[in-house]
Amino acid sequence: MVFKAYAIGIDKENMTTTVAVKMVKSNSDSFHTRALLSELKIMMHIGKSLNIVNLLGACTVDMANSNKYFENYS
C-alpha cells in the first residue's frame, strides 16, 4: 500500500514536503514483508539520486505486528 503524506522540516524552503509512505498490509504474508525490506535495502544502497524517488526514512519498530513502512520523496 502506498499513501500520500506530508513531512515537516525536510526542506528548509518549504514547511512541508510531499512524501509517499509505502506499507505492507497488516494481513500480508512474510513474502510481502521480505519484498518490502529487500526494496528498502536496495534503496539504502543506491542512496540519493536525481533520477529515482529517494529514501527518506524507514520505521521497522513494530515488525512483529506487521506494521512496516518507509517514506520516499522526490
Secondary structure, 3 states (H helix, E strand, C coil): CEEEEEEECCCCCCCEEEEEEEECCCCCCHHHHHHHHHHHHHHHHHCCCCCCCEEEEEEEEEHHHCEEEEEEEC
